[in-house]
Amino acid sequence: MAKGPASAGTAGGNLPPLSLHVPEPPFRPGDPVDYSFLQIPAAGAFARPDEGCATEETHPLCHGLIRVLDEDHRAVGAWDPKLDAETMRRMLRVMALTRAFDDRMYRGQRQGKTSFYMKCTGEEATSVASAFAMDNEDMVFPSYRQQGILIARGYPIVEMINQIYSNRADKLKGRQLPIMYSSREHNFFTISGNLATQYPQAAGWAMASAIKGDTRIASTWIGEGSSAEGDAHAAFTFATVFNAPVVFNVVNNQWAISSFSGFAGGERSTFAARAIGYGIAGLRVDGNDALAVYAAARWAANRARAGKGPTLIEHFTYRAEGHSTSDDPSAYRSAHEQKEWPLGDPIMRLKQHLIALGEWSEDQHAVMDLELAEQVKAATKDAEKNGVLGHGLHHPFHTMFEDVFEDLPWHLQEQAEQAIRERRIKWPTWKEYE
């Protein structure tokens, strides 16, 4: 009887044993930081294809890096959106307000006024500049670091603080974790703690908009870690097949909760390059350059609105703070990373550009920062009148039975009335309440 071939795993095999590759970040706590391995092209190095171009024309942009602001703080190259000074000042102000808001809410969490908070320090341009590039009627499906979009669209920050504190004025009635905002009036879809769910939701909403013959598009954000979730790839497939008018944003800030981008595939290629495999347009942009982010977002929005389908934008940036107030980044990354990050800070870069144009000054910036800090302080005091964590100023008990059913089922009506009786709260019958 003939013998089968020798197995590679037996003594008779001649193949080397397999080994598992485990991604390892370039720097760990205590390590010196040297970012010279990053390929950072010069500002203005890439051409800007027509918004209606074939997807293949965007392939070089998936591996490059769209940059507008150069080392002398000038706007250069084909991607320069040529914004007027007033628009840039408004964009700068919203980014600075977002940072002031973050700082105040971080302190509030440390003071026990809320259980949880997530800052977007260093990433403000990825949301604010994108918001400026879109129409306010366009639907956004954010992740948990896009508070800048709400602020850019004029949502009152006192309402954001009410939600963070889950107090009696919280429009969501305490039903969401802090920072998971929602506003139908501002076309801001409810933030979900389940990562990447907003991608297929955005693709589906965009498909519905196309079915109705509407003119509104969708834009959605996740981090690079979440891009490894199956939901993201399902969304890419649907958007590709049905040519959905949607912009997919991946904010590559180098770190997920405590694992670096290599665990999401960042060692092998750029995140923008995933667009190539799905046959959609892709752009990779300097996420700390507000003008580059604006230009890329406007390009993608115009393309979607013209019926040319989805675009994937990778925002190459850095998470300057911890993942959340529950996270200590010093446990897993070098403390020198933020200081050495070669793309700088988005607020400082736009500020220096305006100063170079003669449209801003250090004194004006200092006055603005002080004014915004006072604005956030005043809003915080107004929100605290409605209660903070653990101080009992919450929504009335009966609201737990609201907003789930259009017509409350009989058994829940009985439960509501029984609960009210047991709590000895003077409250009308359910029908009288309605």
ZAMARGU-4260 file (C-alpha; in steps of 0.2 Angstrom, whole numbers, plus 5000, padded with zeros to 4 digits):
<rodrens>
0) 5000/5000/5000 | 5007/5017/4995 | 5012/5029/5009 | 5005/5047/5009 | 5017/5062/5009
5) 5026/5066/5025 | 5017/5079/5036 | 5026/5096/5038 | 5023/5094/5057 | 5032/5077/5059
10) 5050/5073/5061 | 5050/5068/5042 | 5044/5085/5037 | 5057/5098/5030 | 5047/5114/5033
15) 5051/5126/5046 | 5037/5128/5060 | 5024/5141/5059 | 5025/5156/5070 | 5011/5169/5075
20) 5014/5187/5072 | 5008/5198/5086 | 5009/5217/5082 | 5020/5227/5093 | 5019/5246/5094
25) 5035/5255/5090 | 5036/5263/5107 | 5032/5258/5125 | 5032/5267/5141 | 5049/5274/5145
30) 5055/5272/5127 | 5063/5287/5117 | 5052/5292/5102 | 5058/5294/5084 | 5045/5296/5071
35) 5057/5296/5057 | 5050/5280/5050 | 5034/5289/5045 | 5033/5295/5027 | 5026/5312/5028
40) 5025/5320/5011 | 5027/5339/5008 | 5011/5350/5009 | 5004/5352/4991 | 5013/5336/4985
45) 4997/5328/4978 | 4986/5332/4963 | 4967/5335/4966 | 4957/5324/4954 | 4940/5329/4948
50) 4926/5325/4960 | 4918/5314/4947 | 4934/5304/4942 | 4935/5285/4941 | 4939/5277/4958
55) 4956/5271/4951 | 4962/5289/4950 | 4961/5290/4969 | 4972/5275/4972 | 4988/5286/4974
60) 4979/5296/4987 | 4975/5281/4998 | 4994/5278/5001 | 4999/5296/5001 | 4994/5310/5013
65) 4984/5326/5007 | 4992/5341/5016 | 4988/5359/5013 | 4998/5369/5027 | 5017/5369/5024
70) 5030/5372/5037 | 5029/5391/5035 | 5010/5390/5039 | 5005/5394/5021 | 4991/5385/5011
75) 4999/5377/4996 | 4994/5365/4982 | 4979/5359/4972 | 4969/5354/4988 | 4970/5372/4996
80) 4951/5375/4998 | 4955/5394/4997 | 4943/5398/5012 | 4940/5416/5016 | 4948/5423/5033
85) 4931/5424/5041 | 4927/5406/5038 | 4944/5400/5045 | 4942/5411/5060 | 4925/5403/5064
90) 4932/5386/5061 | 4946/5390/5073 | 4934/5397/5086 | 4923/5381/5085 | 4939/5370/5087
95) 4945/5380/5102 | 4927/5380/5110 | 4927/5361/5108 | 4944/5360/5117 | 4938/5371/5131
100) 4922/5361/5133 | 4932/5345/5134 | 4944/5352/5147 | 4929/5358/5158 | 4920/5342/5157
105) 4936/5332/5161 | 4937/5342/5177 | 4919/5339/5180 | 4922/5320/5179 | 4936/5321/5191
110) 4925/5331/5203 | 4912/5317/5203 | 4899/5327/5193 | 4898/5313/5180 | 4904/5295/5178
115) 4913/5296/5162 | 4920/5307/5148 | 4930/5306/5132 | 4940/5320/5125 | 4945/5323/5107
120) 4960/5334/5111 | 4971/5335/5095 | 4958/5328/5084 | 4946/5343/5083 | 4949/5346/5065
125) 4943/5328/5060 | 4925/5333/5065 | 4924/5352/5065 | 4932/5355/5048 | 4922/5341/5041
130) 4906/5349/5048 | 4910/5365/5040 | 4913/5356/5023 | 4895/5348/5024 | 4878/5355/5023
135) 4869/5356/5039 | 4855/5346/5032 | 4866/5331/5029 | 4865/5317/5041 | 4879/5313/5052
140) 4882/5296/5061 | 4896/5300/5073 | 4907/5290/5085 | 4911/5296/5103 | 4924/5310/5098
145) 4913/5320/5086 | 4906/5332/5099 | 4914/5346/5088 | 4900/5342/5075 | 4886/5346/5087
150) 4895/5362/5092 | 4899/5367/5074 | 4880/5365/5070 | 4875/5376/5085 | 4869/5364/5097
155) 4868/5373/5114 | 4883/5366/5125 | 4872/5368/5141 | 4861/5354/5133 | 4877/5343/5130
160) 4881/5346/5149 | 4864/5341/5154 | 4866/5325/5145 | 4883/5322/5152 | 4876/5324/5170
165) 4860/5314/5166 | 4850/5328/5176 | 4832/5333/5176 | 4835/5343/5160 | 4843/5329/5150
170) 4833/5328/5134 | 4837/5310/5133 | 4830/5307/5150 | 4845/5298/5157 | 4844/5284/5144
175) 4861/5286/5137 | 4879/5285/5144 | 4887/5302/5146 | 4893/5310/5129 | 4882/5299/5119
180) 4872/5314/5112 | 4857/5314/5099 | 4848/5328/5090 | 4836/5325/5076 | 4835/5344/5074
185) 4854/5345/5070 | 4854/5329/5060 | 4865/5321/5072 | 4861/5302/5074 | 4862/5294/5092
190) 4879/5290/5097 | 4881/5271/5100 | 4893/5263/5112 | 4893/5248/5101 | 4907/5252/5090
195) 4905/5253/5071 | 4886/5251/5071 | 4885/5268/5064 | 4893/5263/5047 | 4879/5251/5041
200) 4866/5263/5048 | 4874/5278/5038 | 4875/5267/5022 | 4857/5262/5024 | 4851/5280/5027
205) 4861/5286/5012 | 4853/5272/5002 | 4836/5278/5008 | 4840/5296/5003 | 4844/5290/4986
210) 4828/5279/4984 | 4818/5295/4989 | 4827/5306/4977 | 4833/5317/4991 | 4848/5328/4990
215) 4855/5325/5007 | 4870/5313/5010 | 4876/5304/5025 | 4893/5305/5033 | 4900/5293/5047
220) 4915/5292/5059 | 4924/5277/5067 | 4941/5275/5074 | 4954/5264/5066 | 4952/5251/5079
225) 4933/5250/5075 | 4937/5248/5056 | 4941/5230/5060 | 4923/5226/5065 | 4913/5216/5053
230) 4900/5231/5053 | 4912/5242/5044 | 4915/5229/5030 | 4896/5226/5028 | 4894/5244/5026
235) 4907/5245/5012 | 4899/5231/5003 | 4882/5239/5003 | 4888/5256/4999 | 4898/5249/4984
240) 4884/5239/4977 | 4871/5252/4978 | 4882/5267/4975 | 4876/5275/4991 | 4879/5294/4994
245) 4889/5292/5010 | 4906/5297/5017 | 4915/5285/5028 | 4928/5293/5040 | 4941/5283/5049
250) 4950/5293/5062 | 4967/5284/5063 | 4973/5292/5080 | 4986/5278/5082 | 4978/5269/5097
255) 4962/5260/5101 | 4958/5258/5119 | 4975/5251/5124 | 4981/5243/5108 | 4989/5252/5093
260) 4983/5253/5076 | 4993/5237/5070 | 4979/5226/5078 | 4967/5234/5066 | 4978/5230/5051
265) 4988/5246/5051 | 5005/5238/5049 | 5000/5230/5032 | 4993/5245/5023 | 4984/5262/5026
270) 4966/5262/5031 | 4962/5272/5016 | 4968/5258/5005 | 4953/5247/5010 | 4944/5258/4998
275) 4953/5250/4984 | 4947/5233/4987 | 4929/5238/4988 | 4930/5249/4972 | 4926/5265/4980
280) 4935/5282/4981 | 4948/5284/4995 | 4958/5298/5002 | 4971/5299/5016 | 4972/5316/5024
285) 4983/5325/5037 | 4970/5325/5051 | 4979/5339/5060 | 4978/5351/5045 | 4960/5358/5046
290) 4961/5365/5028 | 4966/5348/5021 | 4952/5340/5031 | 4940/5353/5025 | 4946/5350/5007
295) 4944/5331/5008 | 4927/5331/5016 | 4920/5344/5003 | 4927/5333/4989 | 4919/5318/4995
300) 4903/5327/4999 | 4902/5334/4982 | 4906/5317/4974 | 4892/5309/4984 | 4879/5322/4980
305) 4883/5321/4961 | 4879/5302/4962 | 4896/5296/4961 | 4895/5285/4976 | 4904/5283/4993
310) 4921/5289/4998 | 4933/5282/5012 | 4943/5296/5021 | 4957/5291/5033 | 4961/5305/5045
315) 4979/5302/5050 | 4980/5310/5067 | 4985/5307/5085 | 4975/5304/5101 | 4984/5316/5113
320) 4974/5311/5129 | 4968/5294/5136 | 4955/5284/5128 | 4943/5290/5141 | 4943/5296/5159
325) 4944/5278/5164 | 4960/5275/5154 | 4979/5279/5159 | 4989/5279/5143 | 5005/5280/5152
330) 5003/5261/5155 | 5005/5257/5137 | 5013/5271/5127 | 5028/5282/5129 | 5024/5299/5137
335) 5035/5307/5123 | 5023/5302/5109 | 5012/5317/5110 | 5026/5330/5111 | 5036/5322/5096
340) 5020/5319/5085 | 5027/5327/5068 | 5010/5334/5062 | 5008/5346/5077 | 4991/5352/5084
345) 4976/5357/5073 | 4972/5372/5083 | 4989/5379/5083 | 4992/5376/5065 | 4976/5385/5059
350) 4980/5399/5071 | 4998/5401/5064 | 4991/5401/5046 | 4979/5415/5050 | 4993/5425/5059
355) 5004/5422/5043 | 4990/5430/5033 | 4989/5445/5044 | 4971/5440/5049 | 4974/5435/5067
360) 4986/5438/5082 | 4992/5430/5097 | 4983/5443/5108 | 4967/5440/5099 | 4969/5421/5101
365) 4972/5423/5120 | 4956/5434/5122 | 4946/5421/5112 | 4952/5407/5123 | 4948/5417/5139
370) 4930/5421/5132 | 4927/5403/5127 | 4933/5397/5144 | 4920/5409/5152 | 4907/5403/5140
375) 4909/5385/5145 | 4910/5389/5163 | 4893/5399/5163 | 4885/5385/5153 | 4891/5372/5166
380) 4884/5382/5180 | 4867/5383/5172 | 4867/5364/5169 | 4872/5361/5187 | 4856/5370/5193
385) 4847/5355/5185 | 4858/5342/5195 | 4874/5332/5193 | 4878/5314/5196 | 4871/5307/5212
390) 4862/5322/5218 | 4844/5316/5215 | 4839/5330/5202 | 4833/5317/5189 | 4818/5315/5178
395) 4802/5311/5186 | 4799/5293/5189 | 4785/5291/5177 | 4796/5295/5162 | 4804/5278/5162
400) 4787/5272/5154 | 4788/5285/5140 | 4795/5285/5123 | 4796/5267/5120 | 4778/5263/5114
405) 4767/5275/5104 | 4752/5267/5114 | 4757/5260/5131 | 4752/5242/5133 | 4739/5238/5146
410) 4751/5228/5157 | 4764/5243/5157 | 4750/5255/5162 | 4746/5244/5177 | 4764/5243/5181
415) 4766/5262/5180 | 4751/5265/5191 | 4756/5251/5204 | 4774/5258/5205 | 4767/5276/5208
420) 4756/5270/5222 | 4770/5260/5230 | 4781/5275/5229 | 4767/5286/5237 | 4769/5299/5223
425) 4754/5310/5220 | 4752/5307/5201 | 4736/5305/5191 | 4730/5290/5182 | 4739/5285/5166
430) 4724/5291/5156 | 4723/5308/5165 | 4742/5310/5163 | 4740/5307/5144
</rodrens>
